[in-house]
Amino acid sequence: MRVFTTLLLLLISHSINAQQPFKGKFYSKSNHITLVLDLYESSIEVPGYSFLGKMNGYMKGNSSGDLYGVWLIVTHKVQANKATLRFVNDIGADTQEVEFTINSDGTYSYKAIGKNFIKKAIGRRLESIPALLKFELIGD
């Protein structure tokens, strides 16, 4: 009976997660960028920015050579398999609008809308990250 209950709970939790495709931890292997999202409720506390309260998500790199600063989600809109996200950097100087789309293979595409303001540090200068990125869901 315990095995049945455990299996049932696992199936229920898996189906709930499948109904919320824009919730979880996403990673771009080629660019070493992590995107943490919950576009269904403000439940995410950004490390180092707890004074801002719970938010819908943030993006950060493994180092400043991958992504300069932390980018916080300030607004978002979900439509079927696509979410439009507006990020602001951690000092409030730049904003970036992004389309985050679910692909048929289960990966996610990130596409900067308009001029790409999100940067990475290369030596002593800042360069834009690629306008198109591929992400994979790596956890809840």
N, C-alpha and C positions, 0 to 999 in steps of 0.2 A: 504494500500500500504506500509506503514511504517513497519508493522508486516512482510509482505512478504520480504521486503528488509533486515530486521534484520535477519530473518531465513535463507535467502540465504547467507548472510555474515557469519553466524555461521557455516553453512554447508561447505562453502568454506574453512574457517579457520580450521575446523576439518579435512577435507580431506588433506589439506597441511601438518598438523601435522602428520597424519597417514603415509604420504610418507617420513617422516624424523624421523624414530624410534630412532635414536641415537642423539636426541636433546631434552633437557629438564632437569628437576631436578629429580634425582632418590634417593631412600632412602632404606637402609637396616634396618628394624625395629629391628631385633634381635641383630645387632651390633652397632646401632646408628651412622651409617656412611652415609654421603650425598655425592653423585656424581653428579656434574653439567657438562653437556656435550653439545657441539654443534660441531659435527664432520663434518659439512657441510661448516662451515666458522669460522674463528677466530673472535668470537663476545663476548667472555666472559672475563670480568675483574675480576680477582681474588681479593677478599677483602684483603687489606693489602699489595698487590703486584701490584698495578696499574702501578708502574714504569716499569714492564715487558711488558706492553701493553696488547692488547687483545689476548686471547689464545683460544684453543679448549675445555678446561675444567680443572677441578680440583676435588680432593677428600679430604674431611675433616670429622673429627668426632665431636660429640657434646662436647667432652672433650678429654684431653690427655689420659684418661683411655679407650677411644673408638678408637682413632687413634692419633698417635704421630706426630704432625706437619701437614702441608698441602702438598699434593702430586699433582704436576702439570703435565698435559699431554704435552709431548714434541713431540711425533710422534703418528700417528694412521693410520690404514688401515681398510676400511669397505669392507666386502664381503658378500653380501646378508643379512642374518640374524645374522651375527657375525662381531664384530669389535675387532681388536687387538690394544691395547693401551700400550704405554710406558710412565710410570710415572717417575718423579724425585722428590725427597723430597725437601722441601723448603730451605735446606742448600746445596743441590747439592751433597750430600755424597752417596746416594743410588739411584738405579733405579730398576724398577719392570715392567715386561711385563705381561699383563693381557689379557685374552679373555673375552669379554663381549657379551653374546649371548641372543637373544630374544627367550623365551620359548613359547610353544604353548598356554599356559594359560595367556599370556600377561605380565608375569613377566620377569625378566632378570637374567641371571646367570653370576657371576663374578668368574673367575678361574685364580689363579696365575700360571704363566708358569715358571717352574724352581724353584729355591729356593725363598721362600717368604721373602722379605726384609721389607715389610710394617709392622710396629710395633705399639703396644699400650703400655702405661705406666701402670704397675701394681706395686704399691708401689714405690720402688726405682729402679726397673729393667724394661727392655723392653722385651716384648714377642710378637711373631708374631701374627698377626690377622689370622683368619681362611683362608685357601687357597681357599675355596669355599664359596661364599656368594650369597644370593638372594636379588635382588633389585626390587622395584616397582616404576613406574613413578608416581610422585606426583605433577608435575606442569611443566609449560613451562620455 
